[in-house]
Amino acid sequence: MYSQILIPLDGSQAAEHALEHARDLAHGTSATLHLLQVVSHSDEIAMTHGGDGNFVATEYAVDLARQLFAARKSQAESYLNQVASKLAEGGFRIETAVREGGAAEQVVEYAKQHSIDLIVMSTRGHGAIRRFLVGSVTDRVIRSSEIPVLAIPPE
């Protein structure tokens, strides 16, 4: 029924809970599981601003921000490769990707670009306070996606 299933992950156990459901849907089929992690620039942008809101345009701050982002991106790639290895041992076809930007927008864009049939994602990931301030990524994906989204509640 589904040949391309996207599972957005953020490194949390809650997000990984969606993997179980995606694995069950793909079991016994030739479906490809796409693992996606989105890394935003928000932490790095904050580093380049002073406490009073003035932009601090020092070479040091910008270079440090670039290094931090590169490390977070590398960490995301390593994490996805570990998850992919475990799934591949079970005979699943896996593709991984790390994207930069807003999580919901990148999930929807990736789904369009890769002819995804179904998005399987957790309703909870990192941080309740952050979710309150910026809104639920899952909610934004559901509202903007043209394909089905299976939203997995926490255990």
N, C-alpha and C positions, 0 to 999 in steps of 0.2 A: 504493500500500500504506500509506504513512504520509502523513497530511495535516497533522500538527502535530509539528514536531521541535524539541526544546529543546536549545540548546547553551550550557551555563554557561561563562563566560569570566572570567578573573581578570587579564587583561592580559599574561600570559606567552605566549611563543612556543609552549610545550608545549600550553597550553590551546587556542591558535588552530589547532594541528594537527588538532583535532577538526572544525574548520570544513570542511576539505577533504572529509572523509568525509560530513558532513551535506550538503554541497553536492552530492556525487555521488548520495546517496540521493534528494535532492529534484529533481535535474535531470530535466527533461521531465515533471514532475508539477505539480500545483497546490499542493504542500505549502508551508506557511508555516514559515519558520525563526524561532524565538524565541531571541533573544540575551539572556542574563540575567547580570548581575553582582551579587554580594552583597557589601555593605560591612558589616563588623562594627564594633562600638563598642569593641573591645578596646584599641586604642591610646588612645582618649579616656578610657576608664575608668582606665587606668594613669596618665594624666596627673593625675588627681584624687586619687591616693593618694601619701602620703609614702613615703620610702625605708624607713621602719621599719614600714610596713603601716598606719599611722594615716591615716584619711580627712582630706584637706585640703579643707575646705569653703569655700575662698575664692571670691569671685565671679570673680576673675581666672582662676583655674584652670578653673572650670566654663565660663566664657565662651570661653576659649581652646580648650577641648575641643570646644565646639559649633562654633566656627569651623573647626577642623581637620576635623571630621566633614563639615561642609557642603562644604568644599573637596574632600575625597575623594569625596563623592557626586557633585559636579559633574564631577570628573575622570572618574569611571566613566561618567556619562551622555555626556560628550563622546567618550570612547573607543568606546562602543557605537554612537554615531551615525556615527563614522568607519567602523567595520567594516560597519555596516548599509548605508552609502552604496556601498561597494565591491560588496557582494552584490547590492544593488538594480540596479546597473549591469548585472549578469549576468541580470537578469530575475526574480530571486527576490523573493517576498513576504516582508517582514521585519517583525517586531515586536521592540521592545527594552523592557527593564525593569531597573531598579535596585531591589534589595530591601535591607532592613536586617536584620541578625541573623546567626544561624549559617548557614554556607554550605549544608551538606547539608540541613538542615531547610527552608530557603527554596527550594532546588531542588525538593524533593519536593512542597512546598506549591504552588509555582507550577505544577508539572506537573498536579496535581489540579485546580487552579482554572481551567486553560486547556485541559483535555481533550487533553493532550499524548499522542501515540502512542508516541514514542521519545525517550529522552534520549541524546545523543551527547556524551561528555566525555572529556577526557584523563585518564590515570592519574597524570599529574604536572603540578603547577602551580608555585606559588611555594614554594621552600624545603624541602629535605629534612629539616632539623632540626625545623622547625615541624611538618612532616607526622609525624615520629616522635613528637613531644610530644603533638599533638592528634589524630592519626590521619588516615587518608586520607579526604578528602571523597568521592572516588569510591567507596571501599569503603562508607562510611556510606550513600550514595545507593543503591547496589546492594542493600544489606541492608534498606533501609526503603521502597524504591519498589515500587509494585504494577504498574508498566509496565516494558517492556524498557529496559535500559541498555546501550548500545554503548560499551565502555570502550576507548579508543584508547591503545596504548602509545607511549612516546616514539620519535622517529625513530632 
